């Protein structure tokens, strides 16, 4: 047995740690892991990969907290603290590097809060030391129970109980020689012997003399016995802070607000405890102020020492133009995050004033309170003048007026609730949680997410009923959804229902529809039933699949990270329960609920809330009108067909034809009368039914739809369904032929993509892969882990002529391939499916 050298043992350990951490980050395949092994030879990486692949390391996926709750909420940067934050890309890159090496080590961060947050998002404990109290407070709020932050000034030598505790320390000092020595010395004090310090340093052309400063720093470290492991160029990029942008603009320098500053990475191995020599400074305490909930936008800073001046407050214009500490600028003791600087001669007075501003007092209240505290009427005018001068210089109160034009989300909700009746539904908790964005309420956010979704936009090219090419003005799903929204909103307004929920539910109710309308839906349904899946396929269930799982826009979002759109259960309820029938054979609500995968999320299997019932009723009205309109356009419906139905003889409908009139023009003329009749009936009948309810909870178990037509009008609509919609439209030879073609294309592509998923769009496959380990796939795998496609269903493919294809390939197919194929085919628009079919099978 060959004895390994110490160097080889260290190398082996590091490579093993690297591969182990890649497993923990979710990498499972060797060809994914090898390129991330820092140049390790394939044979070495493969050996360790095989040794470790059966070990369950768990998954160390990071949460979004470092972005949504921390990075985007960081306090407005303090110009005098040199707060330049790393870009998200740099944070993530450096965190990955640190965790690959130090995942099992103790980590501290000095003045690098963004790195501390990103590391903490992997549930890795970190200690953050930072001078900014607001940053420390935010960090502890977000990462409580994981990591810890403390206020620390590197100018103060005492590091408390943290000495010699850490294996890895990250620092990002202000770019001046004395600051580097302070930060590195504090890092050495924190370090165990042999620890690694990661330090951002300025690049070689940052300013004249920087090369010499870097060389002197390295020499000082080496003289203290520490090792320079390496210097890597251009590792970390910085977001340009607002104060720097303002300073450049005030200096007449036009730059785009893009990351133009980068730093090199100096990596130090600590040997012993010797620190660098530097001159300590006495730093006066700095207080920060901001309005509640606004400190990430604007802060005011006061240094607790007076400046001798003949004026109570004096603006220092050069401060707003200064870019470096080396600039010759007068001292300021009051400044803002927007790079405004002032000299004030009574720090106690201005502390009081700014505190009152921070507490939400307007300028008149502030003047009054300060005057009362001084209890000197002679000084009231003087106080008023000073505060008004402060406002003239800074605009503190103007930027936060006390009677805002803008409403908060709480005020919007209050107004919405005031307009809603006791029957309006209330928003339940979202599946993945969510925080208010401050300007919309829950159902408004649902509506907006639907409008911007891929599934909703595709409705513009999905047929309502007829998969025909004869007239481009036949109704599409998008137009139908907008019609449903208008009708349902009118119904909802009559009963004080939630307008936003109705809009969201209406726009989303058909989001699960396949290409070619019900023909495509029926083809997939029959295929799934033949393959033994309970419940088959329907657009109600699939619509909830789309919004809960398939939409991918939040997969890598910086705001939320989850599958689907994260809609409230109430909107999903609208989608699942807009069936024509509540019970009975076929796709009734009871049958769909019996087999749905969404029971746990939606909870209630009874009738939908009143908003959902309004959407359902509006859907039936729109469906009836659009079928008749499209049937007349196609010549499938004649005047005698309409006059053979009771509904068209009810007032105020009048289908008497004048000389020269055509039926289509007459229908458009009378459409308003039909809508008036149907809407008046549904509102009158629903009023009777809702009036009998005792509470909103009774809606779900009423034994009937509370929002629907009277028995007479319901019978009239049933007559039209049988006589006209089925006998005249569904059985029209052109519709039958088109449906047959649509069924053929949909079913054949479904089978083709199941056998050969590589033909599915690459982006769709990549996004869909994330669902492989979710409850979505578990629902299907619990029924069949593999499927066998009967050979007779595949006769359209020349499989026995294909090179390399074996009859056994139609057996033991992973059910995931079928679900992937189903979801892809269902997502296609009519035009896209025809194009794909022509490319692959025609």
N, C-alpha and C positions, 0 to 999 in steps of 0.2 A: 504493500500500500504506500503510495507516494505521500510524503509529508508536505503539507502546504506551508508556504511562507506566511508571515504575518500580513504582508501586502496582499497576498491572494485571499486570505481569510477575510480581510476587510472588504475587498472587492466583491467576494461571494456574498457577504452579509448585505452589502449595499444593493446588489442586484436582486437579492431575495426580497428585501424590503420594498424595492421598486415594484416588482411584479405583484407582491402581496397587496400593495396599495392600489395598483391598477385593478385587481380583482375587486377590491372594496369599492372602487369608484364605478363598478358596473361593467367593466370590460371582461368578456368571457372567452373570446376567440383569440387564438395565437396570432393570427395575421393582423388583428387589431392591436395586440399588446407589443409585438416586436418593434414597430417603428417608434414606440414611446420608451424604449429601454436604453436611451442615451448611448447608442452605438454598440451595445452588447452584441457579440457574435450570435447568430441564430442557434447554433448547437448548444451554447451555454444557456441562452434564454429558454430554449425548448426543453432542456433538461429540468430546469427549475419550474417552468410552467407545468410540466407533467407531474412533478412532485407536489405542487400546490393546488392543482385544479380541483381535486376532490374535497379540499378543505373548505368548510363553510366559514368565511370571514365576515359574513354579513355584508350589507351594502351601506357605504358611507356617502349617500347622496346629500347634496347640500340643499338647504331650504332657501327660499327667496328673501328671507328677512334682511340679509345684508344689502339687498337692493331696495325693495319696496319700503321696508320699515326703517332702514338706517341710511344708506347712501343717498337716497332721494329726500331724506328728511334731515340731512346734516345741517347744522346751524350755518347761516350765512358766514362766509369766511372772514376772519379777522386779519386785516392787512398787516398789522404789527406783529402778528404771530406767524406770518409767512405761511398761511394755510393753503397750500396747493394740494388738492386731492388727486390720487392716482386714478387713471381711467379704469373703467370696469374690466376691460381686457387685461390691463396690467395687474389689477388685483387678483383676477382669476388665474393668470399665468403664474404669478409669484406664489399664490396659495398652493397651487398644484405642486410646484417645485418644493415648497417647504414641507408639505404633508408627505410627499414621496420619501423624504429623508427623515423627517422629525415627527412622524405621526404618533410615535410612542414616547416622545420627549416632552419636556416642559418648555412652553413657549411664552415669551414676553414680547410686547411691542411698546416702544417708546416713541410717541408722536406719530404713530402710523395707525390711526383708528380704522381706516378702511381695510387694511390688511387684517387687523384684529377681528373685524366684523366678518370678513369673508372666511377666515379660518374657523371662526365660531359657527358659521353656517353649516359646517360639516360636523357639528356637535363635538368639536374639539375644544377643550378648555384653553383659554388664553388669558393672560394678565395684560391689561392695557394701562399704561401710565401716560397721561396727557395733561397739558397745562390748561386746557379749555374746560371749564366746569360744565358748560352746556353739552359738549361732546361726551364727556364722561357720564352725565345724567342720561342722555339718550342711549348710550351703549348699555348701561346697566338696566335700563327699562326694556330694551329689546332682547338682550341676551341673559337675562336673569336666570339663574339655575344652570347656566352653561359656563359663562366666563365672568370676569370681574374687571372693573376699571376704577382707577383712583386718580385724583388730581395730583399732578406732580410737576414741579418746576425743576428743570435740570440745573438751574443755578443754585439750587439748595442741595447740599451734599447728602443729606439724610435720605436713604432709600428704605428706611424702616425695616420690615421683616423680609424684604425681598432679596437680600444679599445672597449670592452664590447658590441660587435656586434653579437657574434655567439653563437648558441645553441649547436653546435657539433664541436669539434676540433680533428683532428687526427695528431699524431706526431710519428716520428721514430728517436729518438736521437741516436748519436753514443754511444756505450755501455760503458760509463765512468760516474762515479757519478756526476761530475761537469756538464757534458753535459745534463744529465737527468734533473738536477735542472734548467738549463738554458731553455731548451725546455718547460718543464712543467710550468715554471714561465711565459714565453711568451704566452703559451696557456691560462693560467689564466687571463693574461691581455686582451686577446681577448674575454674572455668568458662573457656572460650574467650570472647573478646570477642563479644557478641551472643548468648550462650547463654541458655537458658530454664531458670528454676528453678520447680518446682512445689512449693508449700509448703502443708501443711494448717494452718489456723489456727482457733482457737475461734470459735464462733458468738456473735452479739451479746449473748445473754442467758446466757452461760456463767457469769458471776459479775459482781458490781458492778465498774464501772470498765473492763470489757473493751473497750468502744467506744473509750475514750481510749487504751488500750494499743495497739489496732489502728491508730488514727490516728497515734500517735507512731511506730510501727514503719514505717508507710508514708512518713511525713514524713522519717524517718531515711534510708530507702532513696533517696528522691528527692534529698535533700541530697547523697548520695554519687554522684548522677548516673545512678542506675538507673531504669528505667521500670517502672511498674505496668501490665501489659497488661490485666489484669482480675481481679476477685474474683467467683467464682461460688459461690452459696450451696448448702449441703447436698449436696456432691458425694460425700464419703467417709463411710461408716458404719463403726463399730467394734464388734467382738465384745466383750462385757463380760467382762473377765478374771476368773478365779476369785477373785483377791485383792480386787477391788473388790466382787464379790458378797458375800464374807465381811465386808468392812468395813461395807457397808450393813446386812447382817443383824445384825452385832454392835452397830450403832447403832440397831437397832429399826426400820429402814426396810425394808418389804417390797416388793420389785420382782420382776417376772418376768425371768428371765435372757434378755432379748431386746435387740437393738441399740437402745439409747436415745440413744447419743451419736453425733453427726455433726460433721463439720468443714466449713468453707468452704474453697475452694481459692484461694490467692493465687498468681498467675502473674507472675513477674518477668523482665524482660529485662535482662541484665547488660551494662552499659556501662563498660568499664574494670576496674580491680582494687581500687577503694577498698572497704574493709570497714567494718562498723558498730563502734561503740565499745561495749565491754562489759567487765565485771570477770571476770577468770579466777578459777576456784576450784581449790584443790588437792584432788583426789579421791584418797582412799586406795584401794589395789588391793582389788578384791572377788573372792573365789574362790567358785565354785559347786560343789556336790557333789550327787550323786544315785546311786541304785543302778543297776547296769548294765541298760540297756533300759527304764529307768523315768523318764528325765529329762523326758519330755513330760507326766508326771503330777505329779511332786513334785521340788522342788529345795530345797537348803539353801544359804544365802549367809553368808559371813563377811567382814567388812571388817577389813583388817589393821591395827587399832589397838586398844589396850586402853581400857576404860572403867573409871575409878576407882570401885570399889564395895567394900563390906565383905562382899559375898557373891560366891562364885565364879560363880554364874549367877543372874540376877534377871529375872523376866518383866516386860515393859512392856505392861500391858494396853491402854493408850490407843493403842498402835501398831496394834492389830488393828481399831480403830474409826476411825482417821484416814483421810481421803479425799483431803486436799490437803497439799502441802508447807507450806502456810501454817498448818496446824494446829499448836498448841503441844504438841508431843510430845517426851518425852525421847529422847535419841539411843540408837539400838540398833546393835550391831555383829555380831549374829547374828540372822538372820531366815529365814523360809521363804516359799515361793510361796503358802502358805495364809494369809499375813498374820499369822503369829506373830512377835513381836519380843522380843529378849532383850538384856540387858547381860551381858557376860562380862569378867572381869578378867584372864584369862590366854589371850590369843588363840592362842599357840603350842600350849598344852595342848588347847584345843578344836579346833584344826585337826587335831591328831593323832587325836582321838576321832572326829570326823566323817569323816575320811579312812578310818579303819578300818571305820566303818559303811558308807561308800560302797563299800569293797572287798568287802563281803559278810560281814563278821564279825558273829557274834551278840554280845549284850551281855556274856555271860560271857567270851567270847574277847577282846573289847575291853578289859575290865577287866584280864584276865590280861596281855595284851601291854603295856598302858600301865604296869602295875606292874613288869613285868620291865625295861622301858626305863628307868624311874626308879631301879631297883635300890635301893629304899629300902623295906624291909618295914614300917617305921613309918608310911609314907604310903599303904600299900595300902588300908586301910579308908577313908581320906579320899578316895582316888581312886574307890573303889567308891561312896561316898556321892554324889560329884559327878556321876558318870555315871548313877547311878540317878535322881538328881534331874532330870538332863537328859531322861531317858526319861519320867519322870513328867510333865514339862512338855510334851514334844513328841510322845511316842509313836512315835519314829523306828523302833525295833525292832519294836514291836507291829504297825505297818502293813506290815512286810515280814518275817513270821515265817520262821524258817530251816527248818522242817519243814512246808511249805505243804500245805494240804488240796488245793489245786488242782494238777492236773498240767499241765505244759507240753505243747505239741504234740510235742516231741521224746520226752517220757515216754510220751505216748499212742501214738506210733508204735512205741516200743520194746515196750510191752505188746502192741500189736497184732501186731507181728512175732513176739513170743514165742509167741503163740497160733496163728500161721500155720505151715504146713508148707513144705517146699522147693518144693511145687507151686503155691503162691500167687503170683499175678501181682504185679508191682511197677509202681508208677505211673511213666509216662513224662512227659517235658516237655510242658506245655500249649502249645497253639498260640500263644497270646499272652503266654506267661510269666505268672508270678504269684508273690506272696510269701505265706508262711504268715501266717494271722491269729493264730497263737499258741495256739489252743485246738482246732483240728481238723486231721486229716491229710487227704491229698489226696482219697481216695475218699469220705470223709465230706463234704467240700465239694462234690464232684460230686453226691452224693445230695441234699444240702440245696438246691442250685441247681435240681435237677430238681423237687423237691417244691414250690418256690416259683414255678416257671415257669408261664406262661399255658398252654402246650401240655399240661402234666400235668393242670392243673385242668380243662381242657376234656374230658378223658377221662371225666369223670363223666357227660357227656351225649353219648357216642359209642357206638353200638351194637357189641356184640361180634360178632354175626352177623346177627341178624334185625332188619331195619328195620321192625318192627311196632309198633302202638300198643295191642295187645290186653292187654298185661300190663306194668305199670311195673316189675315185679320181674325181668324178663328181664335177663340179664347185660350190664353196661356195661363199657367198657374199663378204667375205674379199678378196679373190683372185681377184674377179671381180673388187673391188674398187681399188686395186693396179694397175690392168691393165688399168683402166680408167685414173688413175693418170698419168701413163706413156704416154698414147696416148694424153691426153689433154695437158700435159706439152710440148710435141713435137709441137702440134698445136700452143700453146701459145708462144713458143719461136720464131716461124716464124713471129709473129706479135708484138713482144715486150710486151706481156701481163704480168701481175703480176704472177710470178711463184708460190709464196706462197699462193695466193688466189686460184689458180688452184689446188694446192696440197690439201688445206683444203677442197675446194668444192668437189673434187673427192673422197676423203676419207670419207666424210660425206654424199654423195648424197643418199646413200641407208640405212642410219642409222635408218630410220623409218620402215624398212621392218619387217614383221611378220615372225614367223616360217613357214616353208614350202612354202616360196616364194609367188607367186601370188595366190596360192590356199588358203593360210591362210588369205591373204589380202582380197580376194573376199568374203570369209565366213564372216568376220567381217563387210565388206561393206554392204552385203545383210542384215545382222541382223540389222544394224543401220538404213537402209532404211525402213525395215519392222516396226521398232519402231518409225519411223517418224522424223528422223534427216536429215536435209537438207545437201546435199553433201556427205552423207554416211561416208565412211572411205577410205582413200587411203594413201599409204606410203609416198607420197610427203608432204602432210599436217602433217602427224604424225611424219615425220622426223624433221620438224621444232618444233613440240610439244616437241620432245625429247630434242633438244638442247636448247630450250627456257625455258622449264618448268620441264621436268621429270628427267633429270640428277641431282643427289643429292650431288655431290662431293663438291659443294660450299655452301651447306646448313649451315654448321657450320665451314667453312674455316676461318682461321685467316687472310687471305689476302683479300678476298671478301666475302660478305654474300648475297646470292641471289639464286633464283631457276635457274636451267639450267646451261649452260656453258658460258653464256654472250658472245656469238659470235657476230661478226659484222653483220650488215644486209646483206652485200654482200655475205657472206658464206651461210646465210639462204636463200638467193635468189637462189643460186645454187641448194639447196635441193628442194625448192618448184617448180622450173621451169625447171626441167630436163625431163619434159613430152615429149612423142614422138610427139604429135600433139599440135599446138598452139591453134586451135579452133576445133569445131565440137563436136559430141556426145562423151560420155565417159569421161575418166579422162584427158581431154585436159587442157592446161594451163588456158584458159579463164573460163572454168567451175570450176576449182579448185579455181581460184582467186575470183570468184563470191561468194563462200561460205567460204573462209578461215577466220580464226580468227586472221590472222597475217597481215592484210592490213595496220593497223596503224603503225606497226613497219617497214614493208618493203616499204611502201609508193607507190612504182611504180608497176602498174599492167601490164605494157608493157613487151616487150621481156627482157630477162636477159642481163646483161653486157656481153661483149665478152668472159670473162673468164668463165662465166656460160654457154654460148653457146658452148664453147670448151668442157666443161665437158659433156654437153648433147650429142654432136656429138660423143665424145669418148665412151660414154655409149652405143650408138647404135652399134658402131663397135665391142666393146667387147661383147655385147649381142649376136650379129650375130655369131661371131666366136665361142663363148663358147657353144651356142645352137647347132651349127653344130658339134663341137667336141664331146660334150656329146651325141648327137644323134647317131653319128657314133659308139661311144663306146657301146651304148645300142643296136646297130644293127637296129635302126629305120630308118637310112638314108643309102642309097646305092649309088654307083657310078652314076647310071643312074639318080638319083634324082639331083645330083649336075650338071651333064652334061645337064640336062633339063632346066637349068637357065642360062641366058645370061652372068652373071658376071663371071662365071668360064670358059668362052671362051675368056676373055679379056687378052691381054698381060699385065704383064709377067707370068700370071697364066698358068700352064701346068699340067693337070690332066691325061696325058697319063700314063698308068700303065705298069711297067716293069714286067717281069715274076717273080713270087714269092712275089710280093709286096702285102701288104694289104692296105685297104682304109685308116685306121687310120694313118698308117705310112706315106702314101702319103699326107694326109691332113696336118700333122705336117710339112712335107717337104715344102709344098706349102703355109703354113700359112704366112710366111714372105712376099711372093709375093702378097698375098691378102691384107695384111696390107699396103704394099708399094703402091699398086694401089689405095686403099681407101684413104690413107693419102695424096698422091700426088694430088688426085682429090679434096679433101676437102681444101687443102692449096691453090691450084690454084684458085678454085671457090671463096673461101673466100677472096682472094686477090682482085678479081674483085669487089666484093660487098663492101668491106671495103673502097676501093679506091673511091667509089662514095659518101661516107659520108663526111660531112663537119666538124662534131665535134663528140665528144664522146656521147653527149646528143642524137644525131640522132639514135644511136644504139637501144634505147628503143622504138622508134616509126617508125622503118624502114619499117614495113609492111611485113617483112619476116625475117628469120634467116640470120644473116650476116655471121655466121660460120656454113657452112653445105656443102653438096655435090652438084654437078651439077645435073641437071634434069635427065640426062641419068643414072648416078650411083644411084641416089635416086630411080629411077624406077626399076633398077636392084635389089636393096635391098628390095624394096616393093614386087617384084616378089618372092624373096627368102622367105620373110615373109609369103606370102600366100601359096606358093607351098610346102615349106619345114617346116618352123617353126610351122605353124598352122596345115596343113594337115598331116604332117608326125610325128611331135613331140607332139603337144597339143592334137591331136586326137589318138595318140598311145594308145592302150588298157591299157598298163601298167601305162602310165601317167594318163589316165582318172581314173583308179582304185585308184592310189596313191593320186590323187587330191581329190577324193571322200572321202577317209579315212581321209585325212588331214582336209578337210572341216568339216567333222563330229567331229573330235577331237577338233578343234578350236572353233566351234560354241557351242558345248556342254559344254566345259570348260568355255566359256564366260558366258553362262547362269547360270551354277552352281555357279561360283564365284559372279555373280550378286545377286543371292538369298542367298548365304552363304559366305559372304566376309571373314569370320573367317578362311576359308581354304587358303586364300592368304598368302604368306610369310609375317611373322610379320615385318621384317625389311622394306620390300617394303611398307607395309601399313603405317608404322610410317613415312617414308619419304614422301609418297604420301599425307598424311594428311595435310601437309603444303599448299597444293594447293587448299584446300577447300574454301578459301576466296579470291582467285585470279581471274583475268580476264579469266583464263583458264577454270575454272568451270562455271564462269558467262556466257560464250559463250553457254554452253550446257543448263544451267538453264534458259536462256532466251528463249530457245525452249520448254523445258519440265522440270518442277520442279520435277515431279514424272513420272514414267513410269508404264505401265502394260504389263506384258509378256503374250501373248496369250497361253492358256493352251496347245494347240496342239504342241507348240514348246518344251514343257517340258515332252513329253511322255517318253523320255529316262530315266526320274527319277521316282522312285516309291513314288511320293510325298504323295499320298493318303494312303500309308502304314506307313509313318513316324510318330513317336510319336510327338505330339505337333504341327504338321504342319497343317495349315488351308488354304483352297483355296484362302482366302482373302490375303494371304501372297504374292501372285503374282501380287497384285494390289498396287497402291500408293507406289511403291518402290522409294526411294530417288534416283534421277538421279546420284548422286555421286557414288552409288554402281556400276552402270553400267560403268561409266567412269573409276573407279578404276579397275574393272574387265577387261575392254578393254585394259587399259595400262599395266596391269600385263601380260595378255595373249600375247600381242604384244611384250613384252620384252623377252619372253622365247626363248631359242634356240630350235632347233628341238629335240635334245635328252632330254632336260629338259621337254618339253611339253609331249613327249611320256611317260616319267617316271611319271609325275604328273597325266596324264590321266589314266595310268595303276593303280596307287595307289587309285584314287578316283572313277573311272568309269568302268574300264575294269573288 
